[in-house]
Amino acid sequence: MKNLLFALLFLSFASLAQDEPSGVRFFEGSFKQAMAKAKKENKGIMFDAYTTWCGPCKVLKTNVFPNKELGAYINENYVSIGVDMEAGEGPALANMYPLEGYPTIFFLDAAGKVKKKVLGLPQGGAKELLSIAKSIK
């Protein structure tokens, strides 16, 4: 009985540990709320402009953003937000931040000024995106 209780307790803690996502954590809220959070926390903004039909956007989401090292740096220094540019507030943001293609990752200051724009899937994956993020002053 004692062993069963211990095993159940262990499994519940193990499942909690698995729920903590590694990689880039994206803010759940509006772009305006993300900007307010960035100002409050003295961070920049990483804005992932994507569409649902974009293949390279899906690669970013599944192969690049989950990277642990990239996530650690981005989560510490940026408020990240992903926006479907064809839905919700996306079309209005496309007027503020003109796009040449998808995906486009904007690195912004807390006021929304573009510091760096990355068009397309970084060929060096998470390592290249991390290098870009670290180069922004």
Rosetta blueprint (number, residue, H / E / L):
1 M L
2 K H
3 N H
4 L H
5 L H
6 F H
7 A H
8 L H
9 L H
10 F H
11 L H
12 S H
13 F H
14 A H
15 S H
16 L H
17 A H
18 Q H
19 D H
20 E L
21 P L
22 S L
23 G L
24 V L
25 R L
26 F E
27 F L
28 E L
29 G L
30 S L
31 F H
32 K H
33 Q H
34 A H
35 M H
36 A H
37 K H
38 A H
39 K H
40 K H
41 E H
42 N L
43 K L
44 G E
45 I E
46 M E
47 F E
48 D E
49 A E
50 Y E
51 T L
52 T L
53 W L
54 C L
55 G H
56 P H
57 C H
58 K H
59 V H
60 L H
61 K H
62 T H
63 N H
64 V H
65 F L
66 P L
67 N L
68 K H
69 E H
70 L H
71 G H
72 A H
73 Y H
74 I H
75 N H
76 E H
77 N H
78 Y E
79 V E
80 S E
81 I E
82 G E
83 V E
84 D E
85 M L
86 E L
87 A L
88 G L
89 E L
90 G H
91 P H
92 A H
93 L H
94 A H
95 N H
96 M H
97 Y L
98 P L
99 L L
100 E L
101 G L
102 Y L
103 P L
104 T E
105 I E
106 F E
107 F E
108 L E
109 D L
110 A L
111 A L
112 G L
113 K L
114 V E
115 K E
116 K E
117 K E
118 V E
119 L E
120 G L
121 L L
122 P L
123 Q L
124 G L
125 G H
126 A H
127 K H
128 E H
129 L H
130 L H
131 S H
132 I H
133 A H
134 K H
135 S H
136 I L
137 K L
